[in-house]
Amino acid sequence: MLIGILFGDVYGGIHDANDTFLGIIGYSREDLQGGRLRWREMTPPEYLPLDELNIAQAKETGRCTSYEKEYIRQDGTRVWVLIGYVLLGEARDEAVAFILDISDRKQSEAVLQRQSQELAQANRLKDEFLATLSHELRTPLNSILGLSQLLPMRRLNEEKMARALETISRNTQSLAQLIEDVLDMSDIITGELTLKVSPVELMPSIERAIASIRAAAEAKTLQIETHLDGSVAPILGDASRLQQILWNLLSNAIKFTPKGGHIQVRLEQIDDQAQIQVSDTGIGISGEFLPFVFDRFRQEDGSLTRSHGGIGMGLAIVRYLVELQGGTVWAQSPGSGQGATFTVRFPIFPQGKGQIAQGISNIDSHYIYKL
């Protein structure tokens, strides 16, 4: 039988039951015959008021409307059941109850609810991303459009002309970077991002990345301190993608570090791993957001009125590019307002044609696996 049946009373006693009910609650017939089964003791406390309400209904009508509750099994786990019963006798205190195990249905409901919540979250993030992307595109475009309309009128003196051209150039570069990030994320999602793998020295790559963002750091009077170990062995990776990783991490540090702050870049070898760390004295990352910092389209402050630009893809791209090249990346922060540290590790490959070929194979297989 699929339905458990028990004979008991409204006070908590169980006088007899079929094997199906005993299987549902995980007790033996010896436990039943020994008087060790009481439905009140098997009921979690939060369900007892519901039981009392249905007992009151059954005393008036002779039966209760079926309802859902949990029982505590002998091993301490809980089982969801659908229960209904009729009360017998002149005092209506004897019961015949029918119990159906609905654990599978409840698990399916939980999975569907979780999937529904994840879908709603994904849709919310998509809407936030599209709104942010529109805002980030419109702002530099408006600046470029306004200045480009003034230039033909020749109403600007030489100094203002130079400043206008510099502003147009800066905003054009911002748009180009924004579009590049969107295209990279599209390639990552569709699995079309490719790598050109070769041995790469990390110290020159870090120095070039720092040189490319130094003007932005100086504009905010940020001090960049470096501790670079030139003896760190080469890694196997894509030089341009490594440059992109470093640029994104440094740009992120500059963006979120207030004027006069401090950024530290460190390169060292940890066993057979090359480790790069970018630390800042910026706004930090809250403990609640830290697990999601590398998720695409996720920003701790997703409002359009936030004080920092960006569309929430830079760190997601960093994670994908690091993992595609066999590395790992993680973030640490004591909390909001206390700065952050981003650590990247890549495996070191000794110089040797056979070993390099094997390394390329490992990177390719990792790339296929991740996507």
Phi, psi and chi 1 to 4 in degrees:
 res  aa     phi    psi   chi1   chi2   chi3   chi4
   1 MET       -  145.2  -65.9 -179.6   65.5      -
   2 LEU   -88.3  -17.9  -64.2  176.5      -      -
   3 ILE  -105.6  130.5  -63.0  176.0      -      -
   4 GLY   -79.3  142.3      -      -      -      -
   5 ILE  -129.1  133.2  -58.6  173.8      -      -
   6 LEU  -133.7  151.0   72.6   81.7      -      -
   7 PHE  -114.1  122.8  -60.7   88.0      -      -
   8 GLY  -153.7 -152.3      -      -      -      -
   9 ASP  -142.1  170.0   56.2   52.4      -      -
  10 VAL   -74.8   -7.1  -61.8      -      -      -
  11 TYR   -90.8   -7.1  -49.3  110.6      -      -
  12 GLY   120.3   -6.8      -      -      -      -
  13 GLY   -78.8  151.1      -      -      -      -
  14 ILE  -125.7  114.9  -61.6  176.2      -      -
  15 HIS   -92.4  -33.3  -48.0  -44.8      -      -
  16 ASP  -157.8  161.3 -159.3   -1.1      -      -
  17 ALA  -164.0  156.6      -      -      -      -
  18 ASN   -86.1  170.5   67.8   -9.0      -      -
  19 ASP   -65.3  -29.8  -70.1  -22.7      -      -
  20 THR   -62.5  -44.7  -59.3      -      -      -
  21 PHE   -64.1  -42.1  175.4   73.3      -      -
  22 LEU   -62.4  -36.4  -65.2  175.1      -      -
  23 GLY   -67.2  -36.0      -      -      -      -
  24 ILE   -63.6  -42.5  -69.2  173.1      -      -
  25 ILE   -94.7   -5.3   60.3  174.7      -      -
  26 GLY    78.0   23.2      -      -      -      -
  27 TYR  -109.4  162.1  -77.4   87.2      -      -
  28 SER   -98.3  167.3   66.8      -      -      -
  29 ARG   -66.8  -29.6 -173.7  154.8  -63.0  -80.5
  30 GLU   -62.2  -38.7  -70.8   73.0   19.7      -
  31 ASP   -62.9  -40.6  -65.8  -38.9      -      -
  32 LEU   -65.2  -49.3  173.6   64.6      -      -
  33 GLN   -66.9  -25.3  -66.6  171.3  -14.8      -
  34 GLY   -82.8    2.6      -      -      -      -
  35 GLY    74.3   22.2      -      -      -      -
  36 ARG   -94.5    5.2  -67.6 -174.8  -72.0  -85.1
  37 LEU  -108.8  123.1  -63.0 -171.3      -      -
  38 ARG  -136.7  127.2  -68.2 -176.0   56.7   80.4
  39 TRP   -66.4  -27.5   62.4  -99.4      -      -
  40 ARG   -65.9  -41.9  -78.2 -168.8 -178.5  -87.1
  41 GLU   -69.4  -25.4  -82.5   68.0   25.9      -
  42 MET   -85.7   -5.2  -67.7 -171.4  -59.2      -
  43 THR   -97.5  125.1  -60.9      -      -      -
  44 PRO   -56.9  143.5  -24.2   34.3      -      -
  45 PRO   -54.9  -32.6  -24.0   32.3      -      -
  46 GLU   -69.1  -14.8   62.9  -93.0   27.5      -
  47 TYR   -96.8  -10.1  -67.2  100.3      -      -
  48 LEU   -61.9  -40.7  -69.7  175.3      -      -
  49 PRO   -60.3  -35.7  -25.2   35.2      -      -
  50 LEU   -65.6  -39.9  179.6   63.1      -      -
  51 ASP   -62.4  -44.1  -75.4  -29.7      -      -
  52 GLU   -63.0  -38.7  -66.2  -62.9  -23.9      -
  53 LEU   -63.3  -42.4 -175.9   65.4      -      -
  54 ASN   -75.2  -31.3  -78.3  -82.0      -      -
  55 ILE   -63.8  -41.1  -72.4  172.7      -      -
  56 ALA   -62.2  -40.5      -      -      -      -
  57 GLN   -64.0  -43.2  178.2 -167.0   27.8      -
  58 ALA   -66.9  -32.7      -      -      -      -
  59 LYS   -65.8  -28.6  -82.5 -174.2  171.4  -70.6
  60 GLU   -83.6  -40.4  -68.8 -178.6    2.7      -
  61 THR  -108.4  -13.1   63.1      -      -      -
  62 GLY    95.1  -15.2      -      -      -      -
  63 ARG  -150.7  163.4   61.4 -176.7  177.9   84.4
  64 CYS  -114.7  157.0   77.4      -      -      -
  65 THR   -73.5  135.5  -57.1      -      -      -
  66 SER   -59.4  145.8   58.8      -      -      -
  67 TYR  -148.4  166.2   60.8   98.8      -      -
  68 GLU  -102.5  142.5  -63.0  175.7   -0.4      -
  69 LYS  -156.9 -177.5   61.1  176.2  -75.6 -173.4
  70 GLU  -120.0  149.9  -71.8 -179.9  -69.7      -
  71 TYR  -114.4  150.1  -82.4  131.2      -      -
  72 ILE   -93.0  117.8  -58.8  173.5      -      -
  73 ARG   -73.5  169.2  -66.2  166.0   53.0   85.9
  74 GLN   -59.6  -33.4 -173.3  178.8   34.1      -
  75 ASP   -84.1    5.0   59.9    6.8      -      -
  76 GLY    94.1  -13.5      -      -      -      -
  77 THR   -76.6  166.1   60.8      -      -      -
  78 ARG  -109.9  150.9  -67.0 -170.1  178.5 -162.9
  79 VAL  -132.7  132.5   56.9      -      -      -
  80 TRP   -80.9  135.3  -86.3  101.3      -      -
  81 VAL  -135.0  154.8  -62.5      -      -      -
  82 LEU  -106.6  124.8  178.3   68.9      -      -
  83 ILE  -126.6  141.6 -176.9  171.3      -      -
  84 GLY  -147.2  152.4      -      -      -      -
  85 TYR  -156.7  163.5   49.3   82.5      -      -
  86 VAL  -120.1  148.9  -65.0      -      -      -
  87 LEU  -104.2  137.5  -64.4 -175.0      -      -
  88 LEU  -118.9  170.4  -53.0  173.0      -      -
  89 GLY    85.3  162.8      -      -      -      -
  90 GLU   -62.5  -37.8 -174.2  175.7  -15.9      -
  91 ALA   -85.9   -4.8      -      -      -      -
  92 ARG    49.8   51.8  -73.0 -175.5  172.1  169.6
  93 ASP  -120.5   -2.0   55.7   -1.1      -      -
  94 GLU   -99.6  142.7  -65.2  -66.0  -38.8      -
  95 ALA  -130.4  145.0      -      -      -      -
  96 VAL  -117.2  116.4  179.1      -      -      -
  97 ALA  -113.5  148.2      -      -      -      -
  98 PHE  -120.3  124.6  -55.9   90.6      -      -
  99 ILE  -124.6  129.5  -61.2   95.1      -      -
 100 LEU  -119.2  128.5 -179.5   65.4      -      -
 101 ASP   -73.8  116.9 -175.7  -14.4      -      -
 102 ILE  -116.0   25.6   58.4  171.6      -      -
 103 SER   -59.7  -43.7  -61.6      -      -      -
 104 ASP   -61.2  -42.0  -70.4  -16.7      -      -
 105 ARG   -64.3  -41.0 -165.8 -163.6   81.0 -167.2
 106 LYS   -65.0  -38.7  -78.1  -67.0 -174.7  179.4
 107 GLN   -63.8  -41.6  -75.2 -177.1  -25.5      -
 108 SER   -64.3  -39.9  -61.7      -      -      -
 109 GLU   -63.4  -40.3  -71.6  176.8   -4.1      -
 110 ALA   -64.9  -41.0      -      -      -      -
 111 VAL   -64.4  -44.8  169.7      -      -      -
 112 LEU   -63.5  -39.4  -70.9  173.3      -      -
 113 GLN   -64.9  -43.0 -176.5  178.8   15.9      -
 114 ARG   -63.8  -42.4 -175.9  169.3   63.3 -108.2
 115 GLN   -64.7  -37.8  -69.5  175.0  -19.6      -
 116 SER   -64.7  -40.9  176.1      -      -      -
 117 GLN   -66.2  -40.3  -69.1  171.7  -15.8      -
 118 GLU   -65.2  -39.6  -70.0  172.8   -6.9      -
 119 LEU   -65.7  -42.2  180.0   60.5      -      -
 120 ALA   -63.0  -39.9      -      -      -      -
 121 GLN   -64.7  -42.4  171.8   75.0  -10.1      -
 122 ALA   -63.1  -41.2      -      -      -      -
 123 ASN   -65.9  -38.5  -75.2  -28.6      -      -
 124 ARG   -64.9  -44.0 -176.0 -177.4   66.3   79.4
 125 LEU   -64.0  -38.1  -69.5  174.8      -      -
 126 LYS   -62.4  -45.3  178.9 -161.5   67.2  176.4
 127 ASP   -64.2  -41.9  -68.5  -18.5      -      -
 128 GLU   -63.3  -40.6  -72.5 -178.5   -0.1      -
 129 PHE   -63.4  -46.2  167.0   71.7      -      -
 130 LEU   -63.4  -39.4  -68.6  174.8      -      -
 131 ALA   -65.5  -42.7      -      -      -      -
 132 THR   -66.4  -42.7  -57.3      -      -      -
 133 LEU   -60.9  -43.4  178.7   61.0      -      -
 134 SER   -60.0  -42.5  -60.9      -      -      -
 135 HIS   -64.9  -45.1  175.2   77.4      -      -
 136 GLU   -68.3  -29.4  -67.2  -67.1  -36.7      -
 137 LEU   -77.4  -40.0  -72.2  170.9      -      -
 138 ARG   -68.3  -37.9 -173.9  170.2   57.2 -111.5
 139 THR   -61.0  -54.8  -59.9      -      -      -
 140 PRO   -68.7  -32.2   21.1  -30.4      -      -
 141 LEU   -63.9  -41.3  -81.0  173.3      -      -
 142 ASN   -61.6  -41.0  -73.7  -18.4      -      -
 143 SER   -64.4  -46.4  176.9      -      -      -
 144 ILE   -62.8  -43.8  -67.2  170.7      -      -
 145 LEU   -62.9  -45.3 -179.8   60.9      -      -
 146 GLY   -62.4  -45.5      -      -      -      -
 147 LEU   -70.3  -37.3  -69.4  171.4      -      -
 148 SER   -65.9  -26.1   63.3      -      -      -
 149 GLN   -77.2  -27.7  -70.6  173.1  -18.5      -
 150 LEU   -78.0  -34.9  -75.5  175.5      -      -
 151 LEU   -57.6  -45.6  -68.7  177.0      -      -
 152 PRO   -64.8  -21.8  -20.8   33.4      -      -
 153 MET   -76.8  -14.1  -59.9  177.9 -175.8      -
 154 ARG    53.6   41.9  -59.2 -176.6 -178.0  -81.5
 155 ARG   -99.0    6.1  -64.9 -179.9  179.4  178.3
 156 LEU  -106.3  137.7  -56.9  175.5      -      -
 157 ASN   -75.3  178.9   58.8   32.4      -      -
 158 GLU   -61.5  -41.4 -173.4  174.9  -20.4      -
 159 GLU   -66.1  -45.5 -179.7 -176.7  -11.3      -
 160 LYS   -68.5  -32.8  -70.3 -178.3  178.2  178.8
 161 MET   -63.4  -44.8  177.6   73.3   73.1      -
 162 ALA   -63.3  -40.7      -      -      -      -
 163 ARG   -66.5  -38.0 -166.2 -179.0  -49.4  135.4
 164 ALA   -66.4  -43.0      -      -      -      -
 165 LEU   -64.6  -37.9  -69.3  173.3      -      -
 166 GLU   -65.1  -39.6 -169.4  -83.3  -29.3      -
 167 THR   -66.0  -42.3  -59.7      -      -      -
 168 ILE   -62.2  -42.6  -70.2  174.5      -      -
 169 SER   -63.2  -44.1  175.1      -      -      -
 170 ARG   -63.6  -43.6 -173.9  177.9   64.7 -108.1
 171 ASN   -70.2  -33.5  -79.0  -72.9      -      -
 172 THR   -64.5  -42.3  -58.5      -      -      -
 173 GLN   -63.3  -38.7  -69.3  173.5   -1.6      -
 174 SER   -62.6  -43.2  174.6      -      -      -
 175 LEU   -64.1  -42.9  -79.4  174.0      -      -
 176 ALA   -61.5  -41.6      -      -      -      -
 177 GLN   -65.9  -39.6 -176.4   60.6   52.6      -
 178 LEU   -62.1  -47.0 -167.9   64.0      -      -
 179 ILE   -65.2  -38.7  -66.8  168.7      -      -
 180 GLU   -61.9  -41.0 -170.4   68.1   26.3      -
 181 ASP   -63.6  -43.2  -76.7  -11.7      -      -
 182 VAL   -62.5  -43.7  172.4      -      -      -
 183 LEU   -65.8  -39.9  -68.2  175.7      -      -
 184 ASP   -62.2  -44.0  -81.3  -15.6      -      -
 185 MET   -65.1  -37.3 -176.6   55.0   68.6      -
 186 SER   -62.3  -43.2  175.2      -      -      -
 187 ASP   -65.2  -37.1  -73.6  -16.7      -      -
 188 ILE   -65.0  -46.8  -73.5  169.6      -      -
 189 ILE   -64.1  -38.8  -67.7  172.1      -      -
 190 THR   -87.6   -4.0   58.3      -      -      -
 191 GLY    76.9   22.9      -      -      -      -
 192 GLU  -102.9    2.6  -63.7  178.5   -1.4      -
 193 LEU   -72.3  129.9 -167.2   70.1      -      -
 194 THR  -113.6  155.6   57.8      -      -      -
 195 LEU  -120.4  142.2  -60.9  175.8      -      -
 196 LYS  -110.2   97.4  -63.3  179.2 -179.6  178.6
 197 VAL   -89.5  135.7  178.8      -      -      -
 198 SER  -162.8  164.1   63.7      -      -      -
 199 PRO   -63.1  134.0  -21.4   33.2      -      -
 200 VAL  -129.9  129.9  179.8      -      -      -
 201 GLU   -81.7  126.2  -64.2  -81.3   -4.7      -
 202 LEU   -78.5  -34.8  -73.9  175.6      -      -
 203 MET   -60.2  -48.8 -174.3  170.6  172.5      -
 204 PRO   -61.6  -36.5  -22.2   33.8      -      -
 205 SER   -63.8  -41.8  -64.7      -      -      -
 206 ILE   -64.9  -43.5  -66.4  172.4      -      -
 207 GLU   -63.1  -39.4  -70.2  173.4  -21.6      -
 208 ARG   -66.8  -39.2  -74.2 -167.3  -65.1  -90.1
 209 ALA   -64.3  -41.6      -      -      -      -
 210 ILE   -64.0  -42.0  -68.0  173.9      -      -
 211 ALA   -60.7  -36.0      -      -      -      -
 212 SER   -72.1  -23.2   68.6      -      -      -
 213 ILE  -110.7    3.8   54.8   85.8      -      -
 214 ARG   -61.1  -39.4 -169.0  170.8  -67.3  -79.8
 215 ALA   -61.3  -41.4      -      -      -      -
 216 ALA   -64.9  -37.6      -      -      -      -
 217 ALA   -67.6  -41.9      -      -      -      -
 218 GLU   -66.1  -32.5  -69.3  174.1   -9.3      -
 219 ALA   -62.2  -27.5      -      -      -      -
 220 LYS  -103.5   11.7  -66.9 -177.7   68.0  174.0
 221 THR    50.9   44.8   61.4      -      -      -
 222 LEU   -92.7  137.1  -59.9  176.5      -      -
 223 GLN   -94.2  125.9 -179.7 -177.1   -4.5      -
 224 ILE  -105.9  118.7  -61.0  179.8      -      -
 225 GLU  -109.6  133.8  177.7 -174.9  -17.4      -
 226 THR  -119.9  142.0   59.0      -      -      -
 227 HIS  -132.7   89.0  -60.4  -83.7      -      -
 228 LEU  -112.8  121.7  -51.7  179.3      -      -
 229 ASP   -89.7  107.2 -177.4   -4.2      -      -
 230 GLY   -70.3   -9.3      -      -      -      -
 231 SER   -89.3   -0.6   65.7      -      -      -
 232 VAL   -62.4  130.6  174.4      -      -      -
 233 ALA   -66.4  156.7      -      -      -      -
 234 PRO   -64.7  158.8  -17.1   30.0      -      -
 235 ILE  -114.9  170.3   70.6  164.6      -      -
 236 LEU  -105.0  116.5 -154.9   58.0      -      -
 237 GLY  -169.7 -172.1      -      -      -      -
 238 ASP   -96.9  116.0 -175.4  -46.1      -      -
 239 ALA   -59.0  -43.2      -      -      -      -
 240 SER   -68.7  -36.2   63.6      -      -      -
 241 ARG   -72.1  -34.3  -66.0  -58.9 -177.7 -178.7
 242 LEU   -63.2  -40.9  -73.6  168.3      -      -
 243 GLN   -61.0  -39.3 -168.3   82.0    9.8      -
 244 GLN   -65.3  -40.7 -173.8  176.7   -0.7      -
 245 ILE   -59.4  -49.8  -69.0  167.6      -      -
 246 LEU   -64.3  -42.5  -63.7  166.6      -      -
 247 TRP   -62.0  -43.2 -172.2   89.7      -      -
 248 ASN   -63.3  -43.3  -84.4  -11.2      -      -
 249 LEU   -65.1  -42.8  -70.1  176.6      -      -
 250 LEU   -68.8  -41.7  -71.1  167.4      -      -
 251 SER   -62.7  -38.6  -63.5      -      -      -
 252 ASN   -62.7  -42.7 -172.8   74.2      -      -
 253 ALA   -64.1  -41.8      -      -      -      -
 254 ILE   -65.0  -42.7  -68.9  171.2      -      -
 255 LYS   -60.6  -40.6 -178.2 -169.1  -60.5 -176.3
 256 PHE  -102.8   11.4  -66.9  105.4      -      -
 257 THR  -107.4  124.5  -58.8      -      -      -
 258 PRO   -64.2  163.2  -18.6   30.7      -      -
 259 LYS   -54.7  140.3  -70.6 -175.9  176.9 -178.8
 260 GLY    81.1    6.0      -      -      -      -
 261 GLY   -79.8 -171.7      -      -      -      -
 262 HIS  -134.3  134.2 -176.3   86.8      -      -
 263 ILE  -125.0  133.6  -64.3  172.2      -      -
 264 GLN  -121.1  133.8 -176.4 -178.6   91.9      -
 265 VAL  -119.7  128.4 -176.5      -      -      -
 266 ARG  -130.2  136.2 -177.4  179.2  -65.8  -87.2
 267 LEU  -126.7  127.1  169.3   65.7      -      -
 268 GLU  -153.8  167.5   57.5 -172.1  -33.4      -
 269 GLN  -107.6  125.5 -173.6  165.3  -33.6      -
 270 ILE  -113.3  102.8  -51.2  -66.9      -      -
 271 ASP    55.3 -119.0  -63.1  -33.6      -      -
 272 ASP  -101.8   27.8   59.9  -12.5      -      -
 273 GLN  -124.4  139.8  -57.9  -87.0  -47.5      -
 274 ALA   -92.4  126.7      -      -      -      -
 275 GLN  -117.0  129.8  176.5  172.5  -70.4      -
 276 ILE  -116.8  131.9  -55.4  167.6      -      -
 277 GLN  -126.5  133.1  -78.0 -170.5  -39.0      -
 278 VAL  -119.8  113.7  177.8      -      -      -
 279 SER  -116.0  149.3  -56.6      -      -      -
 280 ASP  -141.9  167.6   62.1   61.2      -      -
 281 THR  -107.0   36.2   57.0      -      -      -
 282 GLY   -85.3 -153.1      -      -      -      -
 283 ILE   -74.8  -11.3   63.3  173.1      -      -
 284 GLY    73.7 -176.5      -      -      -      -
 285 ILE  -132.4  130.1  -52.8  167.5      -      -
 286 SER   -68.4  153.6   68.8      -      -      -
 287 GLY   -60.7  -31.7      -      -      -      -
 288 GLU   -69.8  -33.7  -66.6   78.7   11.9      -
 289 PHE   -92.6  -18.3 -173.9   71.6      -      -
 290 LEU   -52.7  -42.0 -164.9   57.9      -      -
 291 PRO   -65.8  -15.6  -19.7   32.6      -      -
 292 PHE  -110.4    8.4  -50.4  105.0      -      -
 293 VAL   -63.8  -25.9   72.4      -      -      -
 294 PHE   -98.6    3.0  -68.6  104.2      -      -
 295 ASP   -73.2  140.0  -71.4    0.6      -      -
 296 ARG   -70.9  145.1   63.6  176.9 -176.8  -99.6
 297 PHE    68.2    7.9  -48.0  142.0      -      -
 298 ARG   -99.2  131.1  -70.5  -68.9  -70.4  -92.8
 299 GLN  -135.0  141.0  -66.7  177.6  -59.7      -
 300 GLU   -61.3  -38.5 -170.3  161.9   10.3      -
 301 ASP  -116.4  102.5  178.9    6.6      -      -
 302 GLY   -93.8    6.9      -      -      -      -
 303 SER   -77.4  155.5   66.1      -      -      -
 304 LEU   -72.6  -13.8  -66.2 -178.5      -      -
 305 THR   -93.9    8.7   58.4      -      -      -
 306 ARG   -63.6  156.9   67.3 -161.0 -169.6  -75.7
 307 SER   -85.6   -7.4   57.4      -      -      -
 308 HIS  -120.9  139.5  -53.0  -78.0      -      -
 309 GLY   -80.1 -172.0      -      -      -      -
 310 GLY   107.8  161.2      -      -      -      -
 311 ILE  -118.7   13.2   53.8  176.5      -      -
 312 GLY    77.2   30.8      -      -      -      -
 313 MET  -118.6  -18.3  -69.9 -162.8  -60.2      -
 314 GLY   -56.6  -49.5      -      -      -      -
 315 LEU   -73.4  -30.7  -69.1  178.3      -      -
 316 ALA   -63.7  -41.4      -      -      -      -
 317 ILE   -64.5  -40.4  -69.1  172.6      -      -
 318 VAL   -57.1  -48.2  164.9      -      -      -
 319 ARG   -61.3  -46.6 -177.7 -173.6   65.4  178.2
 320 TYR   -62.4  -44.8  -81.6  108.9      -      -
 321 LEU   -66.6  -37.9  -68.8  179.3      -      -
 322 VAL   -64.7  -47.6  168.3      -      -      -
 323 GLU   -69.1  -33.2  -67.8 -178.8   -9.3      -
 324 LEU   -61.6  -27.8  -72.8 -177.7      -      -
 325 GLN  -100.7   20.9  -62.6  174.0   86.7      -
 326 GLY    80.1   12.4      -      -      -      -
 327 GLY  -102.2 -178.1      -      -      -      -
 328 THR  -132.9  152.1   55.3      -      -      -
 329 VAL  -142.4  142.8   60.3      -      -      -
 330 TRP  -150.1  161.9   66.0   92.4      -      -
 331 ALA  -119.4  146.9      -      -      -      -
 332 GLN  -134.6  143.9  -63.8  168.0  -69.1      -
 333 SER  -159.5  133.8  176.2      -      -      -
 334 PRO   -66.4  -17.3  -19.0   32.1      -      -
 335 GLY   143.3 -179.2      -      -      -      -
 336 SER   -58.6  134.7  -62.6      -      -      -
 337 GLY    79.3    6.1      -      -      -      -
 338 GLN  -121.2   21.8  -59.2 -177.1   65.1      -
 339 GLY    76.7  175.5      -      -      -      -
 340 ALA  -148.6  155.5      -      -      -      -
 341 THR  -130.3  129.2  -62.6      -      -      -
 342 PHE  -111.8  127.0  -71.0   84.5      -      -
 343 THR  -117.6  131.0  -57.1      -      -      -
 344 VAL  -122.5  134.6  179.9      -      -      -
 345 ARG  -127.5  135.9  -76.5 -172.6 -179.6  179.2
 346 PHE  -124.9  143.1  -68.9  107.2      -      -
 347 PRO   -69.0  141.3   22.4  -30.9      -      -
 348 ILE   -90.6  137.3  -70.5  170.3      -      -
 349 PHE  -113.4  124.7  -70.7   89.0      -      -
 350 PRO   -64.1  155.9  -16.5   29.1      -      -
 351 GLN   -73.3  124.0  -63.6  -62.4  -54.1      -
 352 GLY   168.4  131.7      -      -      -      -
 353 LYS   -61.1  -43.0  -68.0 -176.4  179.0  179.0
 354 GLY   -64.7  -41.4      -      -      -      -
 355 GLN   -69.2  -38.4  -67.9  165.1  -42.8      -
 356 ILE   -65.2  -42.1  -70.3  176.5      -      -
 357 ALA   -60.5  -41.7      -      -      -      -
 358 GLN   -64.4  -38.8 -179.8   60.6   43.9      -
 359 GLY   -62.8  -41.4      -      -      -      -
 360 ILE   -62.0  -41.9  -67.2  173.7      -      -
 361 SER   -60.3  -41.6  174.7      -      -      -
 362 ASN   -64.3  -42.0  -70.1  -18.8      -      -
 363 ILE   -64.1  -43.5  -71.1  178.7      -      -
 364 ASP   -61.4  -44.3  -72.4  -17.4      -      -
 365 SER   -66.2  -37.3   64.5      -      -      -
 366 HIS   -63.9  -41.7 -178.6   82.3      -      -
 367 TYR   -60.2  -46.7  170.9   52.5      -      -
 368 ILE   -64.0  -41.3  -65.4  168.6      -      -
 369 TYR   -62.8  -45.0  170.7   74.8      -      -
 370 LYS   -66.5  -30.2  -68.1  -55.8  -66.8 -176.7
 371 LEU   -96.0      -  -65.6  178.4      -      -
